[in-house]
Amino acid sequence: MRLASVDVGSNTVRLMVVEDDTERGFRVVQRRQTITRLGEGIGTSRTLKPAAIARTVHALGGFRRHWERLGAVRYRAVATSAVREAENAAEFIEAARKNGVTVEVISGVDEAHLVMDGMAPAVGGRRGGLVVIDIGGGSTEFIHTRDGKITDIISTDIGVVRVTELFLAGDPPIREEIDRLLNFLEKRIDQVYNRFNIAAESLCIVGTAGTVTTLAAIDLGLGVYDPNAVEGRLLTRQRIDIILKELLTMTGRQRLARYPVMTEGRQDVIIAGVIAIHAILDRFGAEGLIVSDRGILEGIIEGLIKSPDI
């Protein structure tokens, strides 16, 4: 049986189609993604723009036709930060429905649970303390686990689209813009760190989503993205520093030319994402993070398999 999962993010819309094998788990048949920037301007207007809605609905329609051609018999599509914050979310949901796709808006906590469900094969058996960071376009979820069990989840407004629009106007951004962004990030991350109450705990940091996986692909020198290559990759703070300095010397177009693995539409927000990663590692006292390509798409699939009524 084939199943499909869709993640309607604030920057990127992603599709995964899998073949479910009850004995061996699921096998990925195909992945697709399109950057539609649904969350454009959401940080200030709280409204989804008509053009962003149209772009995203068009992408969803294409995804639906694709998963139908591949023979997927069930699907689940979820929308995250941009849609849950938007005052006109119903307008987007209805437009998607008319195009044949039912989209469910989920909370930040539900989003984090799906991420952990998807990452379970990679991190579920890890002992000790773990902090998972899921850096999205409109929000970042911080998930603290101990011995494989979730102890706390915090959804923050650290989204790469949101903070880029708020703080980084320059291409590349100037020092004053970066300092303002860092001031914002440090306050938010400090709140997370204090609530987790992990000062004396030895932690492993795991990162997922587009900023983290793109950074790993750049570190590996990939020309074409390979999820198997980035899965489990250790990104040291030293390497992150080096890549960030390189990125800050280029315009967005130069980044695309320099790093062909980077998806067009990520070249402007990658700076904010890497700065956020650096600030998180600094506050948590970590020398690096482990990269995972797994996350919400896999979590959706796990739910479809375990709960046939979804």
N, C-alpha and C positions, 0 to 999 in steps of 0.2 A: 504494500500500500504506500502510495506517495502522499506526502504532506507538505504544506508550505507555511512559512512564517514570514511576517513582514514587520519591520521596525520603521515607523514613521517618525524620524528624528527631527530636531530643529534645523539641522544642516543637511542630513543625508537620509534618503529613503532606501532601505535595503530589503532584499528578498533572498530567502534560502529555500530550496526545494530538496527534500530528502526522500530516500527509500527506507521505510521502516521494516526492520527485520527483528522479529520478536526474540530471536535467539542471540543475535549479535549486535543489537542496537541499531541505530540509524546510520545510513550512508548518505553523504552529501552528493546530490545529483548536479546541482548548479547553484551558484550565487550570482546575484546582480546587485548593483547599487547605482543610484543617481543622486547627485547633489542638487537639491531643489531650493535650499535655504528657505524652508517654510517659516522659520523663526525670524526672518528679516524684520528688524525694527521692533520686535516684541518686547524688548527691554524697556522701551520708552512709551510705546503706544498701547500695549496690551491688546493689539488687534492684528490679526493675520491679514496681510495685504492681498488684494484680489489677484495680483500677478503671481504671488507665491502660492496661493491656493490653486490657481490654474496649473502652475508647473507641477505641483505635487499630485494633483488629481490625474493629470495626464500620465505621470510616471506610474501611478497606481493602476491605471487602466492597462498600461503596457505590461505591468507585472502580472495582472490577472490573466490576460491573454496568454502570457508565457507559461504560468503554472498550469493553466488548463491544457495547453499543448503538451506539456510534460506529463500530464495525467494525474496531477495532484487532486485528491478527492475531498480533502478538507484543508482549511487554512485558518489562521488567526492573524489579524493585523492590529497592532497596538500603536497608539500615539503617545508621545511623552511630553516633555516640558513645554514646548511652544503651544501645543493645542490645549493642554490642561490649564494654561495661564490665560489664554485668549478669551476676550469677551465675546468674540464671534465664532467660537469653536463649533457651534451647531451649524454654522454656514459651511464650514469645511466638511464636517461629518456628513451632511446632507449631499454635498457635491460629490463626495466619494461614493456614497450609497447609490446615487443616480448613475455613477459610472461602474456599478457592479461590485463595489468593495465595501464591506462593513468594517469600520474602524472603531476600535474600543479605546477610549481614553483611560490611561492608568495613572495612579499616583506615583510619586517618587519612591515610596516604600515598596509598592508592588513592582515597580521597575527594578529596584535593587534585588528583590527576591528572585525575579526572573533571571537577572544576571548571574546570581549565585547558583540557581538551578542549572544554568547553562555551563557554568565553570566547574561544577562539582567533580566531573571526571579528572580535572587537572589539579584542583586544590582541596577537594573534599576530605582527603585523607591526611592533610598536612597537620602536624601537631603544633601546639603553641599558638602564639598570637599572629593574626594576619589582618592586614587592612587592604581591602580591594577598593580601587578608585576607578569609576566609570565616568570618563570625561566626555560629555556630550556637547551639543551645540547650545542648548539652553540651560543645562544644569550639570552638576557633577554629583554623583552619589558616592558616599563614603560608607563602606560596610566593614564593620569590625567583627571578626570571628575568633573564637578560641577553641582549639581542638576540633575544628570542623563545624562548630555550631555558631550561628549568628548571635552576637550579643547586643549589637546596636546598629542602626542604619540612620544616616543623616543625608538628606537631599538638600543641596545648596544651589545658589544662583550663580555658581561659577560655571558658566557655559561659554565655549570659545566664540560663538557668534555674538552672544550678548556682550561679553567684555571687550571684544574687538571693536564693536560699534560704539561702546561707551568710552573707551580709553585710547585706542590705537588708530589715529586718523592718518598718520604718515605712512608712506610706502618707500622705504622701510620706516617704522616708527622711530621717533626721536627719543632721546634719553628722558625728557620730562614726561612724556606719555608712558613710558615703561615704568617710571617711578610711581606715577599715579596708579597704574595697574597693580604694581607690587603692593602698594599700601592697601588697596582694596582686598587683594588676595590674602595677604598676611592676616588681616582681621578675620576674614571668613575661616581660614584654615586654623587659626588659633582657637576659634570657638569649637571647631570639630575636635581638635586635639584635647582641649580641656574637658569636653564632655565625655570623650572616650576614656579619660583617666588612665592613661597607659604609660605614664612617665617612666616607670621602672620596668616596663615590659620589653622583652626582646622581640622585635617585630619583623615580619617579612611584608613588603609592599608589593602588591600585584596590580598591574594596570591593564585596562582593556578599553576598547573603542578606538575610533579613527586616529586621533592624535597620537596615542601610544603606539599603535601598530604601524602607522606611517613612520614614526620616529625610529622604530626598530628596523623597518625596511631600508631607511636611509643609512642607518648604522651598518647594515649588512651589505650595502651597495647594490641592492636589488634594482634591476631595470623593470621587472614585472613582479607585481605583488604575489607572494607565495605564503598562504596562511600557515603551512607546515613549517616553513623556515623561521617565521617570527614567533611561533608558539614556544613558550618557555625561554625565550631570549632574555638574558640579563643585560639591562641597560645601566651602566654605571653613571654616577653623577658626573664624573670626569668627561665621559663621552657625550653626555647630554650638554654639558658646558660648551664643548667644542662645536657640536652641531648648532647650538643656539647662536653662537658667535658667527658662524658661517651664514646662517639664515638672516641675521640682522644686517649683513653687508649687502643683501640683494633685495631687489624689488620682487613683487609677486610673480611677474612674468619670468624673471631670471631664476626664481626658485623652481618653477615648472620645467624650465629648460635644463637646469642643473640636475634635478632629481626626477627623472621620467616616471618613477614609481608613484609620485604624488598625483592624486586625482585633481583634475581642474575643478576649482571651487574650494579647495582646501588651502591654496597658497597664501591667502591673506589671514586665515584664522590659525594657521599652524604656529605662528609666533606666540600668540596668547596661550595656546595649549602647552607649548614647551615651557614657557615661563611658569605656568601653573604647576606643571610637574616638578620643576626645579624648586619652587616655593614649598610644595608639599614635602619633598624629600628633606629640605632644610629643616622644616618645623618638626618632622617626625624623627630626625636624626638618622636617616637611612642613607646608605652609600649608593643605593641604586634601587631598581625595581625589576620584577619579573614581568614579562609581557605575555598576555594571553589574547589570542584571536577569538576565543570563545566568549559568549555572553548572552545577550537578550534573545537573539534569534534561536540559539540552541535551547534556551530556557523555555521559549514558547513551544518548540517541538516536543520537549520532554513533557510539557503539560498536555499537549494534544494526545500523546501516546498513553499517558497515565489516566487521563480523564476523557474518555470518548465523547462525553456530552458537551465539551467546550466547543 
